[in-house]
Amino acid sequence: MHSIDASGYAGLPGNKIVVRATDDFKVTRVKVSIRTAAGDLLEEGNAIMLPTGLDWAYTTTSILDQFSGAGIKATAFDLPLNEDSLEITL
């Protein structure tokens, strides 16, 4: 797991969060979850691999009322089903 790019995220449905995930094996899936500043799960879902083969895009579905202090977590799964996670605070 390399990075989470939340520059396209403004707390609105339809915003994009881009995750860069690579592995010695093959990354098969990337799951993104967004938590409120209070730690409650706002939404969670699978990202879609972009043509680069390195980046994965998640399109948000919910409104985040309080942006500051919220968190985004990305978890990548590889072919042998290992996982690696990265979390950022907004």
N, C-alpha and C positions, 0 to 999 in steps of 0.2 A: 504494500500500500504506500503510495507516494504522496498524494495530495488530494485535498478537497477544495475545489474552486467554487466559492459561494458568491462570486462577484455578480452573478446574474440572478441572485435570490433577493427579493424584496419582501418576503413574507406573504406573497400572493399566489393563488392558483395559477398554474401555467408557467411559473418561473423554472429556470433550469439550474441544476447543481451538477457540476462535472467532477468526476472522480478519476484520478489516474491510478491504475492498478496493474502491476505486472507481477510475474512469478516465474520461477525456474520451470515449472510445469505450465499448465494453461489455466488462466483465470476463466472460470465457467459462469460465474454469477457475481454480481455486486448488489448488495442490499443497502438501502439508505434509510435512515430513520431521523426524524426531527423531533426534538423535545423542547417543551416550553422552558422558560427560565425557572419555573418551579419544578422541573424534572418530569413532567407528565408527557407521555407519548402523544404527539400531535398527529403524526402520520408515519407510515413505513411502507416501502415497496421496493421492487427491483428496478435497477437502472438498465438501460439498453446500451450495448456496445456500439461505439461510434466507428466509422470507417477506418480510423487510425489503428484500431486494434489495441490501443493502450488506454483510451479514454472511454468512460461510461457516463451516460447522461441520465439524470433522474428529473422527471417533470413533476413539480409539486401539485397537490390537489386541495390543500387547505389554506385558510387564512391564519397567519400568525400575528396576533394582536400586539404582543410585546416582543419586539425583535431583540433588544439588548439582553444578553445573558442566556438566550436560547442556544441549543446545541444541535449540531449535525454529526451523525455517526455513519461511517461507511464501513461495511464489512465485505471483504472479497473472499470468495471461495475458489479453490483450485481443483484440478482434476482428481487428486487423491482425497478431496473433501477436507483439506486443511483450511483454516480461516485466519485472516489477519484483519485488524480493525484500526481505524483512525478516527479521532473525534476532534472537532473544533468547537469553540464557543464564539457566538456572534457578538 
